[in-house]
Each structure stands twice: as C-alpha cells, then as structure tokens.
Amino acid sequence: MAALFPCLLATLRGEPVDRLAGLILAGPAATLVLMLLAAGYGRPAYLDAAFVVALLSFAGSLVYARFLGGTA
C-alpha cells in the first residue's frame, strides 16, 4: 500500500505529464496489492478485482493521454 502514496502525490500535484506518470504507476501498484491480498486471504474475488483495475487503469491512462495531447 505504501507504493500507492507516491503515485497519489504525483497524480495530485505537478505538471500534466507528471500526473500521467503517477496515474500509469498507480495501476500496476494497485493491481499488485490486490493480487497479494487475494493470495494472502485466499479470496478469488480480489483477483477478479485486480484484473478489472488493471484493465481500467490502462484505459484511463489512454484517455488521459488523449486529452493531454489535445491541449498541447
């Protein structure tokens, strides 16, 4: 969970490119946390949530990059 804190700070502050970097790094970090929770607690629902977070974070990064490219 500590890996998400720097990603959150980068996403909330800084230039748009820094925010995009924080968003891109937060996706795999959250996915890893959920996968470790699924393995630790033996709950397959957490694994499903990890896959959904991975797909949505990738799509969200593409959408944000699209809007960022339109403003530059």
C-alpha atoms as a printed R data frame, in Angstrom:
   type eleno elety resid chain resno       x       y       z
1  ATOM     1    CA   MET     A     1   0.000   0.000   0.000
2  ATOM     2    CA   ALA     A     2   2.931   2.318   0.591
3  ATOM     3    CA   ALA     A     3   3.711   2.203  -3.132
4  ATOM     4    CA   LEU     A     4   0.438   3.971  -3.876
5  ATOM     5    CA   PHE     A     5   1.280   7.043  -1.783
6  ATOM     6    CA   PRO     A     6   3.977   8.475  -4.133
7  ATOM     7    CA   CYS     A     7   1.718   7.723  -7.091
8  ATOM     8    CA   LEU     A     8  -1.098   9.617  -5.408
9  ATOM     9    CA   LEU     A     9   1.155  12.597  -4.712
10 ATOM    10    CA   ALA     A    10   2.373  12.665  -8.308
11 ATOM    11    CA   THR     A    11  -1.188  12.433  -9.590
12 ATOM    12    CA   LEU     A    12  -2.484  15.253  -7.409
13 ATOM    13    CA   ARG     A    13   0.400  17.698  -7.898
14 ATOM    14    CA   GLY     A    14   2.699  18.777 -10.671
15 ATOM    15    CA   GLU     A    15   2.559  19.200 -14.383
16 ATOM    16    CA   PRO     A    16   0.127  17.177 -16.516
17 ATOM    17    CA   VAL     A    17   2.933  14.862 -17.646
18 ATOM    18    CA   ASP     A    18   3.830  14.128 -14.008
19 ATOM    19    CA   ARG     A    19   0.182  13.431 -13.288
20 ATOM    20    CA   LEU     A    20   0.059  10.991 -16.174
21 ATOM    21    CA   ALA     A    21   3.156   9.227 -14.851
22 ATOM    22    CA   GLY     A    22   1.549   8.910 -11.416
23 ATOM    23    CA   LEU     A    23  -1.618   7.525 -12.956
24 ATOM    24    CA   ILE     A    24   0.290   5.000 -15.033
25 ATOM    25    CA   LEU     A    25   2.312   3.833 -11.999
26 ATOM    26    CA   ALA     A    26  -0.732   3.610  -9.720
27 ATOM    27    CA   GLY     A    27  -2.437   0.990 -11.903
28 ATOM    28    CA   PRO     A    28   0.165  -1.774 -11.571
29 ATOM    29    CA   ALA     A    29   0.756  -0.923  -7.907
30 ATOM    30    CA   ALA     A    30  -2.938  -1.286  -7.082
31 ATOM    31    CA   THR     A    31  -3.122  -4.463  -9.144
32 ATOM    32    CA   LEU     A    32  -0.172  -5.936  -7.281
33 ATOM    33    CA   VAL     A    33  -1.670  -5.049  -3.908
34 ATOM    34    CA   LEU     A    34  -4.971  -6.704  -4.825
35 ATOM    35    CA   MET     A    35  -3.212  -9.809  -6.170
36 ATOM    36    CA   LEU     A    36  -1.191 -10.138  -2.967
37 ATOM    37    CA   LEU     A    37  -4.357  -9.730  -0.902
38 ATOM    38    CA   ALA     A    38  -6.055 -12.422  -2.996
39 ATOM    39    CA   ALA     A    39  -3.155 -14.800  -2.401
40 ATOM    40    CA   GLY     A    40  -2.852 -13.948   1.284
41 ATOM    41    CA   TYR     A    41  -6.516 -14.249   2.182
42 ATOM    42    CA   GLY     A    42  -7.420 -16.930  -0.369
43 ATOM    43    CA   ARG     A    43 -10.217 -14.812  -1.841
44 ATOM    44    CA   PRO     A    44 -10.590 -15.153  -5.625
45 ATOM    45    CA   ALA     A    45 -12.860 -12.086  -5.754
46 ATOM    46    CA   TYR     A    46  -9.822  -9.914  -5.030
47 ATOM    47    CA   LEU     A    47  -8.082 -11.470  -8.019
48 ATOM    48    CA   ASP     A    48 -11.034 -10.569 -10.235
49 ATOM    49    CA   ALA     A    49 -10.918  -7.030  -8.883
50 ATOM    50    CA   ALA     A    50  -7.186  -6.882  -9.678
51 ATOM    51    CA   PHE     A    51  -7.837  -7.783 -13.313
52 ATOM    52    CA   VAL     A    52 -10.560  -5.149 -13.563
53 ATOM    53    CA   VAL     A    53  -8.276  -2.499 -12.031
54 ATOM    54    CA   ALA     A    54  -5.511  -3.433 -14.471
55 ATOM    55    CA   LEU     A    55  -7.803  -3.049 -17.482
56 ATOM    56    CA   LEU     A    56  -9.431   0.161 -16.282
57 ATOM    57    CA   SER     A    57  -6.141   1.799 -15.313
58 ATOM    58    CA   PHE     A    58  -4.734   1.120 -18.768
59 ATOM    59    CA   ALA     A    59  -7.850   2.539 -20.418
60 ATOM    60    CA   GLY     A    60  -7.856   5.537 -18.083
61 ATOM    61    CA   SER     A    61  -4.231   6.276 -18.899
62 ATOM    62    CA   LEU     A    62  -5.016   6.232 -22.603
63 ATOM    63    CA   VAL     A    63  -7.964   8.581 -22.155
64 ATOM    64    CA   TYR     A    64  -5.907  10.986 -20.039
65 ATOM    65    CA   ALA     A    65  -3.070  10.912 -22.573
66 ATOM    66    CA   ARG     A    66  -5.566  11.627 -25.346
67 ATOM    67    CA   PHE     A    67  -6.869  14.711 -23.553
68 ATOM    68    CA   LEU     A    68  -3.335  15.771 -22.663
69 ATOM    69    CA   GLY     A    69  -2.295  15.507 -26.296
70 ATOM    70    CA   GLY     A    70  -5.250  17.622 -27.379
71 ATOM    71    CA   THR     A    71  -4.285  20.522 -25.110
72 ATOM    72    CA   ALA     A    72  -0.613  20.661 -26.027
